Amino acid sequence: MQTIERDVVIIGAGPSGLNAARRLTKAGKSVAVLEARDRVGGRTWSDVRDGGWFEIGGQWISPDQTALLALVEELGKETYSRYRDGDSIYVGADGSTTRFAGDLPVSAETNAEIDRIAAILDGYAAEIGATEPWAHAKAEELDKISFIEWLHQQSDDDEAVENIAMWIAGGMLTKPSYAFSTLQAVLMSASAGSFSNLLDDHFILDKRVVGGMQSVSIAIAEQLGDGVVFLNSPVRTLEWTDNGPGAAGAVTAIADGMTVHAQHAIVAVPPNLYHRISYDPPLPRMQMVSHQHVSMGLVIKVHATYATPFWRDKGLAGTVYDHSGLVQEVYDNTNHGEERGTLVGFISDVKAEAVWGLGAEDRKRAVLEGIAKSLGDEALEPESFYLSDWGNEEWTRGAYATSYDLGGLHRWGALQNQPVGPIYFASSDIAGEGYQHVDGAVRIGTATAERILDAVSV
């Protein structure tokens, strides 16, 4: 077994861990990044499946994600805008489809209710913020009520309620709207600047990276050079000594095939995986308790590539909203410079569970029929087809990110960013600004490195 010594050992080579390593090495610190997978990138992953090149994981950049945009520019990478010209499709609760541009094609009263509820959520997002939502005077009240129950308290317009619920539940947290709190929904909104930003697909799904989002992590790993990133090295045990919160101590990370001795550790994996590591001595009581009350959502990312982007010939953008259907969102996801057309769709929470219960052929048929009812029968015959299955990934176990049980955010949120002795935690799941997004991973990875640098300079 290989044994090495470093200033800092980082567990996880996703955007959080790699950006922490990047900052620390720039400051002259020695680092080892231990990654369980055979690749870097974490929940960003670009690869060929069934003859098509797909963004299997996170991919989009919105204008407010300035940390990620700056990193992409610094690495010399290019971005391109998502295709969005033409009409969108809205599928009503009765299954009817309507072409539209601008506001949703619902009644004036329903649109007014959507705007009114969005304004309330925008107000909460601005007032409570993303940094410490658990510390606000209204935190406990909002954390004790499920999002769907709160929505029904605000309005008796079911269509408005279902649309608002979809944008947070299916579109972001990927859990049923009865399974998380209103405070969690406010955090999701605040992390993106406002709830209104989440409503605007032109904003939140603005740009992609040429070559794929994973290429950002690959470029950082290449910059770090040899002897820094170690793949196929899941950490099994983390031994540590406690000299106070954040202070340097003796840290030993024992992974498959290697051991790293360091003064600090960064656990840069999602909170639902913390328990995969044995800590010696154990983590403090409330840390162990709180880690049991966060869980991943579940979403299927649908990829379908066609000989041409046929929907564009019909004057369609490829955008579909279908909150009552199987595939609740669809977008044009054609790759940069490709003549073929690619659609991406999303199947969330309980619907995703039902889809995985089908046989492979029935599953494919159900998914494609869900798209074809809005965009036409051409959607039934893709040249390439793939379903991203992050719930079946050993080192992820869900998507997009973790969130707390109902009532958990105000009880335990304050613990999530606290170091335990020399051990720090960093992932997009516990970021404030950029929560759940690659931008949040960049921010928290860099900020955690800065905290360590501050600690060793004292």
Phi, psi and omega per residue, in radians:
M1 nan 2.318 3.129
Q2 -1.319 2.391 3.083
T3 -2.197 2.225 -3.129
I4 -2.320 2.857 3.080
E5 -2.118 2.366 3.118
R6 -2.473 2.848 3.027
D7 -1.196 -0.751 -3.076
V8 -2.356 2.358 2.984
V9 -1.880 2.314 -3.109
I10 -2.051 2.265 -3.128
I11 -1.806 1.865 -3.132
G12 2.025 2.139 -3.124
A13 -1.896 0.722 2.947
G14 -1.509 -3.009 -3.127
P15 -1.001 -0.597 3.121
S16 -1.160 -0.941 -3.097
G17 -1.102 -0.714 -3.105
L18 -1.220 -0.644 3.103
N19 -1.248 -0.549 3.014
A20 -1.123 -0.784 3.128
A21 -1.091 -0.691 -3.138
R22 -1.057 -0.801 -3.125
R23 -1.189 -0.747 -3.105
L24 -1.137 -0.736 3.139
T25 -1.187 -0.578 3.062
K26 -1.097 -0.504 3.137
A27 -1.534 0.087 3.083
G28 1.566 0.160 3.130
K29 -1.526 2.573 3.065
S30 -1.573 2.451 -2.977
V31 -2.418 2.543 2.909
A32 -2.181 2.234 3.100
V33 -1.897 2.043 -3.095
L34 -1.811 2.100 -3.074
E35 -2.099 2.259 -3.103
A36 -1.245 -0.569 -3.085
R37 -1.384 3.098 3.071
D38 -1.664 0.319 -3.128
R39 -2.648 2.864 2.985
V40 -1.677 2.938 3.045
G41 2.038 -0.338 3.120
G42 1.013 -2.130 -3.124
R43 -1.491 0.186 2.909
T44 -1.858 2.251 -3.013
W45 -2.764 2.115 3.139
S46 -2.103 2.183 -3.047
D47 -2.794 2.958 3.107
V48 -1.601 2.261 3.067
R49 -2.402 2.254 3.102
D50 0.920 0.651 3.093
G51 1.429 0.042 3.124
G52 -2.078 2.538 3.099
W53 -1.624 2.085 -3.001
F54 -2.230 2.638 2.940
E55 -1.533 1.651 -3.034
I56 -1.212 -0.526 -3.131
G57 -2.028 -2.552 -3.092
G58 -1.083 2.556 -3.016
Q59 -2.585 -0.514 -2.954
W60 -1.611 2.698 3.056
I61 -2.222 2.266 3.068
S62 -1.785 2.809 -3.033
P63 -1.044 -0.454 -3.123
D64 -1.438 -0.115 -3.089
Q65 -1.506 1.169 -2.963
T66 -1.238 -0.512 3.111
A67 -1.154 -0.767 3.115
L68 -1.193 -0.734 3.130
L69 -1.068 -0.725 3.130
A70 -1.146 -0.690 3.127
L71 -1.126 -0.785 3.129
V72 -1.031 -0.757 3.121
E73 -1.144 -0.740 -3.125
E74 -1.103 -0.585 3.127
L75 -1.414 -0.041 3.105
G76 1.353 0.428 -3.126
K77 -1.687 2.736 -3.134
E78 -1.876 2.696 3.043
T79 -2.107 2.842 3.058
Y80 -2.509 2.693 -3.046
S81 -1.444 2.526 3.041
R82 -1.175 2.427 3.090
Y83 -1.181 2.281 -3.102
R84 -2.569 0.266 3.124
D85 -1.325 2.462 3.102
G86 1.844 -3.105 -3.095
D87 -1.409 2.724 2.990
S88 -1.811 2.992 3.133
I89 -2.102 2.318 3.035
Y90 -2.032 2.272 3.117
V91 -1.874 2.084 -3.131
G92 -1.332 3.028 -3.120
A93 -1.108 -0.429 3.118
D94 -1.518 0.046 3.126
G95 1.561 -0.052 3.119
S96 -1.262 2.540 -3.137
T97 -1.948 2.469 -3.118
T98 -2.371 2.255 2.995
R99 -1.365 2.485 3.128
F100 -2.741 2.825 2.969
A101 -2.393 2.401 -3.108
G102 1.597 -2.337 -3.112
D103 -1.116 2.700 3.068
L104 -1.009 2.507 -3.122
P105 -1.426 1.074 3.063
V106 -2.037 3.081 -3.102
S107 -1.090 2.754 3.107
A108 -1.037 -0.628 3.138
E109 -1.148 -0.716 3.139
T110 -1.188 -0.750 3.087
N111 -1.065 -0.676 3.116
A112 -1.133 -0.669 3.101
E113 -1.164 -0.732 3.085
I114 -1.028 -0.791 3.139
D115 -1.121 -0.683 -3.102
R116 -1.172 -0.798 3.141
I117 -1.173 -0.691 3.098
A118 -1.033 -0.674 3.128
A119 -1.139 -0.661 3.083
I120 -1.100 -0.811 3.139
L121 -1.145 -0.663 3.064
D122 -1.065 -0.701 3.122
G123 -1.122 -0.773 3.083
Y124 -1.087 -0.744 -3.127
A125 -1.058 -0.742 -3.141
A126 -1.219 -0.667 -3.083
E127 -1.315 -0.761 -3.029
I128 -1.544 -0.670 3.067
G129 1.337 3.056 -3.075
A130 -1.773 -0.231 -2.998
T131 -1.336 -0.873 -3.132
E132 -2.438 1.124 -3.088
P133 -1.076 -0.497 -3.138
W134 -1.170 -0.316 -3.074
A135 -1.558 -0.129 -3.072
H136 -1.326 2.647 -3.111
A137 -1.064 -0.480 -3.128
K138 -1.630 0.056 -3.011
A139 -1.041 -0.890 -3.078
E140 -1.085 -0.768 3.135
E141 -1.018 -0.813 -3.094
L142 -1.330 -0.370 -3.106
D143 -1.498 -0.268 -3.108
K144 -1.581 -0.093 -3.097
I145 -2.088 2.322 3.129
S146 -1.160 2.724 -3.091
F147 -1.101 -0.726 -3.096
I148 -1.193 -0.638 3.100
E149 -1.143 -0.743 3.105
W150 -1.065 -0.761 -3.139
L151 -1.056 -0.746 3.131
H152 -1.175 -0.465 3.031
Q153 -1.215 -0.486 -3.108
Q154 -1.433 -0.512 -2.982
S155 -2.711 2.580 3.015
D156 -1.803 0.220 3.071
D157 -1.550 1.753 -3.031
D158 -1.079 -0.639 -3.110
E159 -1.196 -0.683 3.074
A160 -1.120 -0.771 -3.130
V161 -1.080 -0.794 -3.105
E162 -1.146 -0.647 3.103
N163 -1.183 -0.796 3.108
I164 -1.067 -0.766 -3.135
A165 -1.065 -0.704 -3.099
M166 -1.086 -0.702 -3.056
W167 -1.140 -0.537 3.102
I168 -1.631 -0.880 -3.019
A169 -1.234 -1.110 -3.127
G170 -1.306 -0.647 -3.030
G171 -1.401 -0.444 -3.038
M172 -2.215 -1.095 -3.046
L173 -1.411 -0.293 3.094
T174 0.898 0.743 3.004
K175 -2.343 2.730 3.051
P176 -1.022 2.573 -3.052
S177 -1.208 -0.159 3.037
Y178 -1.548 -0.104 -2.998
A179 -1.720 -0.086 3.122
F180 -2.406 2.855 -3.002
S181 -1.557 2.907 3.050
T182 -1.159 -0.593 3.085
L183 -1.087 -0.681 3.086
Q184 -1.107 -0.674 3.085
A185 -1.141 -0.667 3.104
V186 -1.144 -0.738 3.074
L187 -1.032 -0.780 3.126
M188 -1.024 -0.736 3.135
S189 -1.181 -0.825 -3.104
A190 -1.105 -0.606 -3.109
S191 -1.160 -0.405 3.108
A192 -1.737 0.133 3.139
G193 1.723 -0.611 3.101
S194 -3.089 2.832 3.026
F195 -1.152 -0.617 -3.139
S196 -1.032 -0.585 3.078
N197 -1.106 -0.645 3.121
L198 -1.187 -0.509 3.121
L199 -1.248 -0.427 -2.974
D200 -1.681 1.724 -3.117
D201 -1.144 -0.454 3.078
H202 -1.146 -0.465 3.133
F203 -1.548 -1.001 -2.964
I204 -1.280 -0.433 3.129
L205 -2.039 0.999 -2.928
D206 -1.440 -1.053 -2.982
K207 -2.253 2.815 3.027
R208 -2.221 2.839 3.119
V209 -1.606 2.274 3.039
V210 -1.093 2.177 -3.082
G211 1.634 -0.074 3.056
G212 1.665 2.648 -3.116
M213 -1.130 -0.569 3.131
Q214 -1.084 -0.460 -3.119
S215 -1.083 -0.396 3.077
V216 -1.136 -0.819 3.111
S217 -1.158 -0.686 3.123
I218 -1.069 -0.726 3.141
A219 -1.135 -0.695 3.114
I220 -1.137 -0.780 3.136
A221 -1.042 -0.674 3.107
E222 -1.164 -0.674 3.092
Q223 -1.106 -0.651 -3.114
L224 -1.153 -0.490 3.038
G225 1.482 -3.078 -3.099
D226 -1.202 2.652 3.035
G227 1.336 0.289 3.136
V228 -2.015 -0.911 -3.112
V229 -1.723 2.208 -3.132
F230 -2.088 1.959 -3.128
L231 -1.492 2.925 3.135
N232 0.944 0.678 -3.061
S233 -2.277 1.132 3.101
P234 -1.117 2.312 3.136
V235 -1.427 2.200 -3.121
R236 -1.725 -0.612 -3.063
T237 -2.414 2.450 3.061
L238 -2.215 1.880 3.093
E239 -1.639 2.459 -3.056
W240 -2.684 2.714 3.022
T241 -2.038 2.571 -2.997
D242 -1.847 1.919 3.039
N243 -1.936 0.343 -3.109
G244 1.969 2.728 -3.084
P245 -1.004 2.024 3.082
G246 1.529 -0.211 -3.090
A247 -1.329 2.624 3.103
A248 -1.066 2.593 3.095
G249 -2.676 -2.979 3.063
A250 -1.591 2.019 -3.124
V251 -2.087 2.329 3.054
T252 -2.257 2.055 3.083
A253 -1.769 2.097 -3.124
I254 -1.863 1.949 -3.114
A255 -1.999 3.024 3.058
D256 -1.112 1.994 3.043
G257 1.549 -0.111 -3.134
M258 -2.773 2.768 3.091
T259 -2.263 2.387 3.117
V260 -2.115 2.180 3.009
H261 -1.712 2.293 -3.089
A262 -2.608 3.119 3.091
Q263 -1.802 -0.380 3.083
H264 -2.425 2.745 3.028
A265 -2.313 2.512 2.982
I266 -2.080 2.081 3.070
V267 -1.592 1.697 -3.017
A268 -1.835 0.959 3.071
V269 -2.248 2.853 3.114
P270 -1.085 2.620 -3.090
P271 -1.026 -0.475 3.134
N272 -1.207 -0.167 3.114
L273 -1.846 -0.038 -3.136
Y274 -0.948 -0.668 -3.041
H275 -1.264 -0.159 3.089
R276 -1.233 -0.232 3.110
I277 -1.801 2.371 2.997
S278 -1.572 2.193 -3.102
Y279 -1.801 2.329 -3.111
D280 -2.313 1.831 0.072
P281 -1.276 2.939 3.137
P282 -1.049 2.734 3.031
L283 -1.145 2.777 3.125
P284 -1.002 2.695 -3.038
R285 -0.850 -0.937 -3.024
M286 -1.268 -0.447 2.993
Q287 -1.113 -0.808 -3.124
M288 -1.125 -0.663 3.114
V289 -1.166 -0.827 -3.077
S290 -1.100 -0.592 -3.120
H291 -1.154 -0.331 3.116
Q292 -1.450 -0.075 -3.067
H293 -2.023 0.373 2.958
V294 -2.121 2.537 -3.129
S295 -2.630 2.717 3.067
M296 -1.306 2.638 2.894
G297 -1.408 -3.059 3.129
L298 -2.404 2.172 3.112
V299 -2.568 2.505 3.019
I300 -1.799 2.185 3.046
K301 -1.687 2.042 -3.067
V302 -1.629 2.282 3.084
H303 -2.128 2.221 3.112
A304 -2.463 2.117 -3.121
T305 -1.937 2.393 -3.073
Y306 -2.143 2.844 -3.111
A307 -0.994 -0.637 3.081
T308 -2.487 2.803 3.021
P309 -1.359 1.338 -2.955
F310 -1.021 -0.525 -3.106
W311 -1.125 -0.508 3.140
R312 -1.150 -0.597 3.114
D313 -1.142 -0.340 3.114
K314 -1.641 0.083 -3.099
G315 1.337 0.427 -3.119
L316 -1.863 2.574 3.106
A317 -1.415 -0.290 -3.035
G318 1.587 0.067 -3.113
T319 -1.615 2.239 3.131
V320 -2.307 2.362 2.989
Y321 -2.057 2.104 -3.068
D322 -2.510 1.350 -3.003
H323 -1.193 -0.355 3.131
S324 -1.715 -0.137 -3.097
G325 -1.607 -3.096 -3.118
L326 -1.268 -0.922 3.133
V327 -1.661 1.788 -2.918
Q328 -1.423 -0.398 3.090
E329 -2.435 2.483 3.044
V330 -2.414 2.468 3.111
Y331 -2.461 2.694 2.975
D332 -1.209 2.108 -3.105
N333 -2.184 0.581 -3.111
T334 -1.073 2.336 -3.081
N335 -1.283 2.700 -3.127
H336 -1.023 2.196 3.057
G337 1.371 0.047 -3.137
E338 -1.598 2.484 3.035
E339 -1.452 -0.511 3.073
R340 -1.195 2.741 3.137
G341 -1.919 2.429 3.140
T342 -2.168 2.342 3.001
L343 -1.874 2.537 3.003
V344 -2.141 2.389 3.119
G345 -2.330 2.961 -3.071
F346 -2.393 2.314 3.096
I347 -2.145 2.097 -2.932
S348 -1.986 2.727 2.976
D349 0.711 -2.007 -3.004
V350 -1.147 -0.513 3.085
K351 -1.210 -0.642 3.065
A352 -1.119 -0.701 3.088
E353 -1.028 -0.748 -3.134
A354 -1.143 -0.703 -3.127
V355 -1.121 -0.737 3.135
W356 -1.182 -0.277 3.089
G357 -1.406 -0.145 3.126
L358 -1.542 2.765 2.970
G359 -1.199 2.849 -3.000
A360 -1.005 -0.812 -3.097
E361 -1.226 -0.743 3.095
D362 -1.104 -0.652 3.120
R363 -1.094 -0.846 -3.134
K364 -1.078 -0.754 -3.121
R365 -1.102 -0.786 -3.113
A366 -1.090 -0.729 -3.126
V367 -1.148 -0.843 -3.094
L368 -1.185 -0.607 3.064
E369 -1.154 -0.588 3.092
G370 -1.114 -0.552 3.085
I371 -1.428 -0.715 -3.038
A372 -1.118 -0.527 -3.105
K373 -1.125 -0.349 3.134
S374 -1.792 -0.649 -3.009
L375 -1.904 -0.132 3.083
G376 1.982 2.827 -3.067
D377 -1.140 -0.303 3.075
E378 -0.994 -0.473 -3.116
A379 -1.183 -0.258 -3.099
L380 -1.312 -0.258 -3.008
E381 -2.193 1.194 3.097
P382 -1.306 2.669 3.017
E383 -1.370 -0.544 3.103
S384 -2.370 2.481 -3.088
F385 -2.566 2.363 -3.135
Y386 -2.731 2.521 3.062
L387 -2.009 2.069 3.067
S388 -1.206 2.235 -3.046
D389 -2.129 1.238 -3.113
W390 -1.211 -0.393 3.088
G391 -1.154 -0.342 3.141
N392 -1.771 0.125 3.109
E393 -1.498 2.132 -3.059
E394 -0.968 -0.655 -3.027
W395 -1.829 0.396 3.021
T396 -2.380 -1.059 3.045
R397 1.211 0.672 3.070
G398 2.571 -3.075 3.123
A399 -2.955 2.687 0.037
Y400 -1.456 -0.620 -3.042
A401 -2.712 3.107 -3.130
T402 -1.553 2.700 2.991
S403 -2.543 2.905 -3.051
Y404 -1.449 2.716 2.911
D405 -1.017 2.831 3.061
L406 -0.970 2.138 3.135
G407 1.545 -0.042 -3.052
G408 -1.482 -0.472 -3.031
L409 -1.138 -0.775 -3.115
H410 -1.300 -0.408 -3.130
R411 -1.396 -0.711 -2.964
W412 -2.162 -0.067 -3.085
G413 -1.001 -0.627 -3.099
A414 -1.125 -0.338 -3.119
L415 -1.451 -0.366 -2.872
Q416 -1.177 -0.478 3.138
N417 -1.826 0.107 -3.139
Q418 -1.431 2.274 3.041
P419 -1.231 2.637 3.045
V420 -1.975 1.815 -3.018
G421 0.986 -2.208 -3.119
P422 -1.538 0.126 -3.073
I423 -1.747 2.167 3.054
Y424 -1.931 2.754 3.111
F425 -2.122 2.425 -3.094
A426 -2.688 2.111 2.992
S427 -2.871 2.868 3.121
S428 -1.077 -0.404 -3.123
D429 -1.133 -0.455 -3.119
I430 -2.056 0.306 3.018
A431 -1.383 2.684 3.010
G432 -1.537 -1.455 3.046
E433 -1.147 2.227 -3.108
G434 1.474 0.243 3.102
Y435 -0.822 2.272 3.113
Q436 1.339 -0.135 -3.061
H437 -1.927 2.839 3.127
V438 -1.053 -0.621 3.092
D439 -1.018 -0.716 3.089
G440 -1.125 -0.644 3.092
A441 -1.112 -0.744 3.111
V442 -1.075 -0.807 -3.087
R443 -1.104 -0.864 -3.044
I444 -1.279 -0.560 3.070
G445 -1.093 -0.812 3.132
T446 -1.161 -0.751 -3.119
A447 -1.140 -0.636 3.124
T448 -1.172 -0.691 3.054
A449 -1.048 -0.734 3.120
E450 -1.095 -0.657 3.126
R451 -1.121 -0.684 3.112
I452 -1.176 -0.753 3.103
L453 -1.069 -0.672 3.084
D454 -1.135 -0.696 -3.097
A455 -1.143 -0.684 -3.097
V456 -1.409 -0.223 -3.141
S457 -1.543 -0.190 -3.115
V458 -1.234 nan nan
